[in-house]
Amino acid sequence: MKKRLLSLMVVAAMSASLVACGSSDGGSSDGASGSGVSITVLNSKTEIQTQFEEMAEAYEEATGVHVEVYNADTDTTVASQVATKYASNDPYTLTMVDAKDIYSLADDYAYDLSNEDWASHTTLGITVNDKLAGFPVCVEARGIIYNADAIEAITGETFDPSSVATLDDFQALLDELKAGGMETPVGVLSEYWSLGAHYFAEVYEQQEDPDAFVNSLLAGEADLGSNEKFNELMDTFDTLIAYNYAKGSAANADREESSMMLAQGDIAFMFGGNWDWSVINQYDYTENMGIMPVPENTSDDTNTKLVGGGSKYFFVDNSDATSDEQRQAALDFLNWLVSDPEGNAFLTEQCALVPAFDNIDASALDPLSLSVKSYADAGKLIPNYNYLPDDHMTVVGQEIMQKYLDEAMTRDELVTAVEDYFKTATPIEH
């Protein structure tokens, strides 16, 4: 209830500020100059849908621009949803997609954003054939989320994430927590996107040459079972399974329950990313939390880095289905996010997103996002690999990794299933 009231208060303050100040995007609009214009937005970050909808109400009250926010369908890929909209000549004005989708859609559908004010404040925009096509919504990174208070309550020592960089050290700590009364110290999110697009994706991202490795899988030439990085990461995943509170019915574990248990200190670790704060902060949480790299017994330094970078990108529709007035309203909205304090607050305070722009104050970030920012500032981010086949997340995440998580598949069977998938997968051109 407190969170809900706070959110409503922020929306009210945002509305009042926008009405008083008008647009602060460099003079392209003022007050309610957009009155009567309607734009549509596809939000593929489903965990911030409520925040987006509340913001849209305040934005319309202040500017006169009606913003209709659509939540991405979690049962299909965003790429297929966007393709369906274009096939029916009814595209979203603003579409939030993954980086790989920008590369595939930019030439035909994306408006050139090169002349926008915000372009000089980020290095993470996506340019395709000399056209700035992708507006970076945020910086995100993934690893193991930890609750330091829960750990310290048992160990009696200040928790230093760097002390458990190896799997051996991590397992020793898990055993210590278990002996101290935390019978199951780990939560593993069972959602296919977490398993397929986040955890298993690190198998490719941590390779010396991710593109070459993925291409070798697509060509049916890679021996996944003997790959050193694959085995290091799966050894860690096996450990997470062994200490998982939902062991035995892991694929049915509820994301909200796992987040609540981590927030309250019933478990100490959960694989995830800074986006999970939007779920964790709904519960009685401790702020002594953070994200650390996935512990691995490895010979490289991948166990000292998070995986991440620019995450989720807006593109503005450039087709005849969008009017010039709608397109300008969409451009004004993007500038508002970057240049207006209330737009900044929407990103950092309401949505708990790490900003991709150097002019946005990040001091109000949540503990997980502050962790990500510290790794990003130190240059300790392994880049996302953005060119996995469109159905990789659902096939590898749902049909393969969920079974492995439930211990209904051996590692050898997993290897065969992944290799067979890639033999018939459609490569992403880039």
Buried (B, 14 or more C-beta within 10 A) or exposed (E): EEEEEEBEEBBEEBBBBBBEBBBBBEEBBEBBBBEEBBBBBBBBBBBBBBBBBBBBBBBBBBBBBBBEBBBBBEEEBBBEBBBEBBEEEEBBBBBBBBBBBBBBBBEEBBBBBEEBBBBEBBEBBBBBEEBBBBBBBBBBBBBBBBBBBBBBBBBEEEBEBEEBBBBEBBBEBBEBBBEBEBEBBBBBBBBBBBBBBBBBBBBBBBBEEBEEBBBBBBEEEBEBBEBEBBBBBBBBBEBBBEBBBBBEEBBEBEBEEBBBBBBBBBBBBBBBBBBBBBBBBBBEBBEBBBBBBBBBBBEEEBBBBBBBBBBBBBBBBBEEBBEEBBBBBBBBBBBBBBBBEBBBBBBBBBBBBBBBBEEBEBEEBBBBBBBBBEBBEEEBBBEBBBBBBBBBBBBBBBBBBBBBBBBEBEBEEBBBBBBEBBEEBEEBEE
